Amino acid sequence: MISSFLGSCRPLSIFIIRRLLSTQQKINSRKVPPYENADRSYMDLSQKFYESMKACVSIRSKPLARGLHCQLITTGLDISTFVQNNLINLYAGCGLIDDASSVFHEIELKNVFSWNTMIEGLIDSGRVTAAEKVFDEMPQRDVVSWNSMMSGYFRNGFPEKTIEPVLASKISTWLSNYTVFSEKFKFLGDDSVDSSIVDMYIKCGAPDIAEHVFLKMPNPNLFSWNSMIYGYSQLYDAQRALELFDQMPKRDLVSWNMIISILSKHGHVTKTLGMFIEMCIQGFKPNSKTYASVLSACTNALELKWGIHLHGRIVRMQQHMDAYIGTGLIDMYAKCGHFKKACKIFNNLKEHNIVSWTSMIGGAIHSGNEVEAISLFKQMKEIPITSDQFTLATVLGACCGLKDIHLGTQIHGYSIRIGMESLIPVTNALVTMYAKCGDICNANHAFKLMPFKDIISWTTMITIFSNIGNIEKAREYFDRMPERNLVSWNSMLKGYVQNGIWEEGFKVFVLMRQKGVKPDCITFVTSISACANAAILKLGNQVVSQSVKFGFGNDVSVKNSIITMYSKCGRIQDAKKTFDSIVSKNLISWNAMMDGYTLSGEGNLVIDTFEKMIWSGILPDHISYVSVLSGCSHSGLQPEGQRYFNMLLKDERIPPTCEHYACMVDLLCRAGFIEKAKDLIDKMPIEPNAAVWGALLGGCRIHGNATMAETALKNLVVLDAEDSGTYVLLANLYSVSGELDSVSDVRRVMKEKGIRKNPGCSWIEVDNRVHAFTVNDTNHPRINDVYKKLEEIIKKVEDVGMYSSNKAKAYHSEKLAMAFGLMSLPAWMPIHIMKNLRICDDCHSVMKLVSLVTSRELVIRDANRFHHFRDGFCSCRDYW
């Protein structure tokens, strides 16, 4: 509609400009008139120039703008400050900000309007830093000057600069004084004054003072109620805003749009949809703003059915689809996986603005089509439509997906050319782009060059350094943050957990609680995951209790993490109870339960869970297939594993990965089909990785096939796999075969490559403390007692006549942890031990016999799975 209107205006604008030029030519051809007539003629000409400049701005014609300037120079009118001010506005409106700046600097007698016009032009072009400089140089400022800068900061993504601390203090004082003034002169009590004061306080970021005024009003009008609902969403939360909405004596369309928008922005999808229905029932007709808010809620919850229903209603009820609704539908369909439908809506829109283009580009990225996103961006530039900061940030996201640093660098250059490189959304996206493309140095450099940094900027750097394992640098940035929000705390917590530094992660959790930061579901998921990885059940139970206290006890993601924690702590029955308590299980819930059964060696239960998941209507993903194949492998269910592998090959949704093939190779090797496993590797459609060859090597160890083991190792060497476990497995295999020279050769290769065997470490929780042991440990305070207890137990085991002590493996870490557990825990309590590596054959045999001679239950979680030792047997059935 707007584009068609401008199209109709264009001939009229050009007509005005041509009439002006014709008039100017006639004046030039005349003789010099008497003074009074000349004055009047030039005044008329100035007025006509002014009208022409306004017309030129409306069509944004750069050639006509410069042509008008030339005519002004010819007439001599260009020395007038009034005309020069309008020239600045003309050039800025036509996108010629450098020309506008040149005119500004040529003005000899600048007035306040000159300065303000230049500031507005610079801000509209995104050159905030340049606008700041002009503002600072102003000899005198008025209200427009301040408003222009504050509005410019906000529009260009610098909300923290909108009201500086000192200015905020002054405004707060002024607001308080104004209220006192109003009360003193009896202005309060007048509905119009009261409602204006409430609205003023809210817009100035002081909803607490607004509430004070509002509560004193005897009969607040509708405008006051609507303002205060928004104020409550800022001061408290969406729920308090809803409670205030329910107290309203009457409502209008603004009231309904306000509460629906608040609920949508705060993620209350069900309440948003419920309020929309109630609004319609009460006879209010939704407008484009209403539909935009409800569509946003559907998008965030991926509620496609509701979105389609709304689309149908819009087609029936709305006369035309404006940019608000169109953009909402594009975003909804794209993010719900229907990008073609989004394209159709976009193509049918009469008006394409920068928001709709950005939604289309973002939709293409969301659907995994980054190439299409870049193509759309190029089309947009060709129209041309000027990019804004959000468009650039979105396009840089496409570069991240493509891992195309060359393209990302080009977009960086483009952002510099159009003066948007310093805007926070763009700079944050640049930092992320460089990091995801592997250029951490440039990411850090881009961060340091940022003129303004927000919480997202700092949090991004924390995440970047956490992901590359530089947790010290991540903590350095965390400590330097001028302010933090919940996301910052969660990022630091996650950084410690994903790098295996669980103790420091727990300290961050405790510190954030001490600082009064209210945790969310992500906080609890991360903290519970830390307890799961460290197998610290007591602390994990405490965190679970905290999650219930804060209202996240029934959150699906939290319950999924609890399933994993119980599974990794050997409490598979508790994991099953948690799984059964989830009303609406998602795919992650099913995968977590299957993974738990896999860890416990319950292959049949993995299969049963997999089948129930499919029966419930949830389709498996690649993780589901890894779980079921691993479960079959760890339980020796070769025919069943082969069936599920064939099912995977037929599933067109999921291309098999090396992880799936590694599971299948492991399954075949454990069943004794070494040659068949090798044949499967040879026929793989993708290049086998270290995990696949490692699985073959592990199978060779089980069955003593040294020849095939050498083949596996050669391929691992080609892949430059420097996992010490690979070489240790081969050395042990040669040792069992009596090939001592080959053992020496393997150790020599390890030494030459600088590969060191990962030190074994086992830990056990006793009296709310975690006690760690390493091989031949000497650091534990009770280590002498531990060695005495271990020797005593080994003697009992040897007396059974089924074991002969191996001196080389006599003091492995799990044996020391087991002896400490026998010393420290009551006789009725199972002994739970965690180990960072795979348990060796010797220790596995000892644990079985210890469970027999002591009548104690031992539970050991090694790097691969759980081993439950009872009465001389292991749950793995010696199949690990």
Secondary structure by P-SEA (a helix, b strand, c coil): caaaaaaaaaaaaaaaaaaaaaaaaaaaacccccaaaaaaaaaaaaaaaaaaaaaaaaaccaaaaaaaaaaaaaacccccaaaaaaaaaaaaaacaaaaaaaaaaacccccaaaaaaaaaaaaaacaaaaaaaaaaacccccaaaaaaaaaaaaaaccccccccaaaaaaaaaaaaaaaaaaaaacccccaaaaaaaaaaaaaaccaaaaaaaaaacccccaaaaaaaaaaaaaaccaaaaaaaaaacccccaaaaaaaaaaaaaacaaaaaaaaaaaaaaacccccaaaaaaaaaaaaaacaaaaaaaaaaaaaaccccccaaaaaaaaaaaaaaccaaaaaaaaaacccccaaaaaaaaaaaaaaccaaaaaaaaaaaaaabbbbcaaaaaaaaaaaaaaccaaaaaaaaaaaaaacccccaaaaaaaaaaaaaacaaaaaaaaaaacccccaaaaaaaaaaaaaacaaaaaaaaaaacccccaaaaaaaaaaaaaacaaaaaaaaaaaaaaacccccaaaaaaaaaaaaaacaaaaaaaaaaaaaaacccccaaaaaaaaaaaaaacaaaaaaaaaaacccccaaaaaaaaaaaaaacaaaaaaaaaaaaaaacccccaaaaaaaaaaaaaacaaaaaaaaaaaaaacccccccaaaaaaaaaaaaaacaaaaaaaaaaaccccccaaaaaaaaaaaaaacaaaaaaaaaaaaaaaccccaaaaaaaaaaaaaacaaaaaaaaaaaaaaacccccbbbbbbbcccbbbbbccccccccaaaaaaaaaaaaaaaaaaaccccccccccccaaaaaaaaaaacccccbbbbbbbcccccaaaaaaaaaaaaaacbbbbbbcccbbbbbccccccccccc
